[in-house]
Amino acid sequence: MSWGTLRNTGQERELFQRRSFVAVIAVLIVIGVLIGRFYYLQVIEHETYSTISDRNRLQVQPVPPTRGLIYDRNGVLLAENRPVFSLTVIPEQVSDMDALIGEIRDIVDVRPEDVENFRQRMDERRRPFEPVPLRYHLTEAEMARLAVNRHSLPGVEMEARLVRYYPYGRLTSHVLGYVGRINEQDARRIDQVAYAGTHYIGKTGLERVYEEELHGEVGYQNVETNARGRVMRVLEREDPSPGRDLTLSLDIRLQQVAQEALGDRRGAVVAINPETGGLLAQVSTPGFDTNKFVTGIDHKSYAALRDSPDKPLFNRATRGQYPPGSTIKPMMALAGLASDTVTKSEIVHDPGYYQLPNSSQVFRNWKRQGHGDTTLYDAIVLSSDTYFYKMAYEMGGSRMADYLGRFGFGSVTSLDVRDERSGILPSPEWKRRVHDAPWYPGDSVNMGIGQGYFLSTPLQLAATTSVLANRGERHPPRHLRYIDGNIPAQHLLPDIVRPPVDMGSESDWEYVINAMEDVVHGSEGTARRISPGLNYRMAGKTGTSQVFSLDGEEYDEDEVAERMRDHALFVAFAPADDPEIVVSVLVENGGSGSATAAPVARQVTDAWINGFPDVLTRQALPGSMESDGGTAGGQP
Amino acid sequence: MRQEFVRQIAMDPDYLQRRGGWLSRLHLDPWLLLLLMLIMGFGLVVLYSAGENGMAIVRSQALRIGVGLLVMLFFAQLDPMLYRRWSPWLYLAGIVALVLVLLFGAGAQGAQRWLALPGLPRFQPSEAMKIGVPLMVAWFLSQLVLPPRLLPILMALVLTALPGALIIAQPDLGTAVLVIASGLAVLFLAGLSWKLIMLMVTAGGASIPVLWLFVMRDYQKERVLTLLNPGSDPLGAGWNITQSKAAIGSGGLHGKGWGEGTQSHLDFLPESHTDFILAVLAEEFGFIGVTFLLALYALVVVRSLFIASAAQTSFSRLLSGGLAIIFFMYVVVNVAMVSGLMPVVGVPLPLVSFGGTSIVTLLAGFGILMAVHTHRRMLES
């Protein structure tokens, strides 16, 4: 303390107090600056930062509508929406995707295909911060494990989504088609606003045709989200309007009967209610499970379907174009009578071939030894080619095309079938236009028995046969029956009135139909083999469509490779005098129509007219499902 | 002297009680205590909203405050002479601890800051040096005639720079700057000439490029760059500043209301209960709330400087004045950081941010201040 005595403590204290005063002033200035800073941020720039803060947390989210359901004529659900829990990833929130997928794999089962599909979807065009599904159909146990681990998996969400489900996927594949994820191609043709929030869109079949009605209208909600994008609060909501439910004319039981009748053969069956044009069944075999397409089919499975020689993705019923063969003979007969080319009493001798006048060109009858003397009636029942060769030659291509065109050949017949092909109704004008070649008499001859350039689809054959069944009245085939349960389809799908086919007299029509009845019931009818046990009158016509021409040479069916065999055709309606159902059957490479196609048609008409086996009704019809083990799969 | 003291008590046993009631008997300064309690109380209210766990975090913080108040009470009882006597030893112990940290310290995020000695709880020696340095510099300068001459000034600078360098080596630039500032604050109060102050400010400015090139780590440089242009990486390094400013600005004049802050409750604001708690306060209580808190801080500093001015020994004046200024610097650094005026450095808001070490150290400092004030009269006679 030696210095202490020398110190001027008063002066030191004064010095300190001056410095303290400076410090206080400095403190006040700095506090002033800080308060000024907050004044700037909170008062002057308040609006700016409020906007930033709100933009942080407030988002407008689209609320996708629920897709409309599809029922068959008995109210059986054919297309429904099932909640599916899926694991989704928001790529924007993930820094190392490979590591994350590795971690997820430790928790839930993720197959390599899932990862492949996931990466594919990630590369596709999508909305920013939109979750991309990695695994669908999580089990309860997987959901529980994910819930526990979610905090360590940023960007991973569990999402409950309504996913389209087809309880009868394989049975309805070519009718309903399927929905699938909206891809870039779809994105170009849809209204982006209307589809905000929607993940699936109708790709084929009725799902595509009625996309607009099934989709519904998008809703919106203003939500508050946290920094990780999770919705904390819904502030405002405008509900979406669900899509409209569709009821079809289709009877899923008939569909099943037809499919089973075709078995594992490639072919098609179309059944129409002639009174309304309502499609009762529309089958193309083989089918495929449409459910696989909904959430995205993996490359391998898709390639297998695409490259299968059986072409399961090909809709034979509406897009398969085959020479109609002899199935057009009844219509040719009417055309011949109406055009006075032939009369009912005229007798043509059938030696087994037809030779063009003033030419050496010979056209063979399918029956080598011929049918002898035949009337028009006989020609239908026995399916005499010779008779129709002669008639066709005499009628000429233009007139034939005119008469047959009135039944619907050569044009799209249906109202709401996706991508129906029109087939080809050849004519001299058509040949000049398309092939730039003259029409030869031989073209007429071939056309007269539904060969040559003539092409038709099973659906078109059913439609044209339905005109016969209706004695000239035309009801275009259609699927839609009711909207939203009880609103007649006419509101959405107006009846298109097609003028009735007005040719020949009423007796001409009955004459032809009687002949068609004898095709089935007559002792010499080409389809007589299906008549035993028939308890109703059925009118039909067999047909064989050539795949491979052997230029007039006789050939042995067994020696021709299976794929080279003729397609078997059969068209029919029953009961003949007051038809309730029209059926067309195609069996690819089935050989003769009488042997393979006609029995299929009979099974279909039998079921429709005599009733379905109980087991089918139990499986399909609601209300009786509980008696069954739920094999049909659909849960209401 | 001792005899006089005893005689005084004997003559007037009610002396202390009459002068300031029971608080004075506990050697507590009522004004300072009131202001500190207001700040900490307000802090708990904000913390309830900022923390996600509701009362749990508030209880935890209240417990730390309780511990801190006990420490403060203890430090207030000690005679300032005692601090003076212990200053060099405390300082020496701190230096040894800092060296030990560098040799054996436990670290986090690439820095060694913690020291775990057997038998003692884990602690940061650098935190203790926030008090150790002003103690030492005050002890040193108080033995001299003030204002100090050049040689003592240089020695005081060395006393300040030594722990500063040790802390930079950890590395913990933020704390080092504050520790060095605490030594400089004492020098300033001791009467460092304005000429030298200008010189040091100039030298400090000139050393910035040196710091930038040789001392600062990449993450520190990044923080500075981010401050200058937060938009450059809005989701990365600029996130904290952007979200903090959005929280403050959107609070407006009156704030969104207690518990209504969307920025913090929706997790947009990082570190909302620790370093960035002021942004929560600003969002929910608005400009009015911020001004109220800053005013409380200013009053604490002013009251502390008043206590320093009223102190009777040179040591007490320098120590308490230094503690007051360093407290204010903590406030400024945090507030400037949160409002985007300074780079993001990990400095909590004094007495408000969640966390124990900081509160206990600060309240210990205020305990010393109160000791200086309440032991005054006994020394005077």
Contacts between the chains, C-beta under 8 A, distances in Angstrom:
chain1	res1	chain2	res2	distance
A	3	B	143	6.4
A	3	B	144	6.9
A	3	B	145	6.4
A	6	B	145	7.1
A	7	B	145	5.5
A	7	B	146	7.9
A	7	B	314	7.9
A	9	B	314	7.7
A	12	B	145	7.9
A	12	B	146	4.9
A	12	B	191	7.9
A	12	B	314	5.9
A	13	B	309	7.9
A	13	B	317	7.4
A	15	B	146	6.2
A	15	B	147	6.4
A	15	B	191	4.7
A	16	B	146	7.8
A	16	B	189	6.1
A	16	B	190	7.8
A	16	B	191	7.4
A	16	B	308	7.4
A	16	B	309	6.6
A	16	B	314	7.8
A	16	B	317	4.9
A	16	B	318	7.6
A	16	B	321	7.0
A	17	B	309	5.0
A	19	B	188	6.4
A	19	B	189	4.9
A	19	B	190	7.9
A	19	B	191	6.4
A	19	B	321	7.6
A	20	B	189	6.9
A	20	B	305	4.8
A	20	B	306	8.0
A	20	B	308	6.1
A	20	B	309	4.9
A	20	B	321	6.1
A	23	B	188	7.6
A	23	B	189	7.2
A	23	B	305	5.8
A	23	B	321	7.2
A	23	B	324	7.7
A	23	B	325	6.0
A	24	B	301	7.7
A	24	B	302	5.8
A	24	B	305	5.6
A	27	B	298	6.1
A	27	B	301	5.1
A	27	B	302	6.9
A	27	B	305	7.8
A	27	B	328	5.6
A	28	B	298	6.7
A	30	B	328	7.6
A	30	B	332	5.7
A	31	B	294	5.5
A	31	B	295	7.7
A	31	B	297	7.4
A	31	B	298	4.7
A	34	B	294	6.0
A	34	B	332	7.0
A	34	B	335	5.1
A	34	B	336	6.9
A	34	B	339	7.2
A	35	B	290	7.4
A	35	B	291	5.7
A	35	B	294	5.8
A	37	B	336	7.8
A	37	B	339	5.0
A	37	B	341	6.0
A	38	B	248	6.7
A	38	B	282	6.6
A	38	B	287	5.7
A	38	B	290	4.8
A	38	B	291	7.3
A	38	B	294	7.9
A	38	B	339	6.3
A	39	B	287	6.3
A	41	B	245	6.2
A	41	B	248	4.8
A	41	B	249	4.6
A	41	B	282	7.8
A	41	B	339	6.3
A	41	B	340	8.0
A	42	B	248	6.0
A	42	B	249	6.0
A	42	B	251	5.6
A	42	B	252	5.6
A	42	B	253	6.5
A	42	B	282	6.6
A	42	B	286	6.3
A	42	B	287	4.2
A	42	B	290	7.2
A	43	B	252	7.1
A	43	B	253	5.7
A	43	B	287	5.8
A	45	B	249	5.3
A	46	B	249	5.9
A	46	B	250	7.2
A	46	B	252	4.5
A	46	B	253	7.4
A	48	B	249	6.5
A	49	B	245	6.3
A	49	B	246	5.1
A	49	B	248	7.0
A	49	B	249	2.3
A	49	B	250	4.7
A	50	B	249	6.9
A	50	B	250	4.5
A	50	B	252	7.1
A	52	B	242	7.7
A	52	B	246	4.4
A	52	B	249	7.3
A	52	B	250	7.2
A	53	B	246	4.7
A	53	B	247	6.9
A	53	B	249	7.5
A	53	B	250	3.7
A	53	B	262	6.3
A	53	B	263	5.7
A	53	B	268	7.8
A	54	B	250	7.6
A	56	B	243	7.7
A	56	B	246	6.6
A	56	B	262	7.6
A	56	B	263	7.1
A	56	B	266	7.4
A	56	B	268	5.2
A	57	B	262	5.2
A	57	B	263	8.0
A	57	B	266	5.2
A	57	B	268	7.1
A	224	B	262	7.2
A	224	B	266	7.0
A	225	B	266	7.1
A	226	B	266	4.0
A	226	B	267	4.9
A	226	B	268	7.5
A	227	B	266	6.0
A	227	B	267	4.1
A	227	B	268	4.5
A	228	B	267	6.8
A	232	B	266	6.4
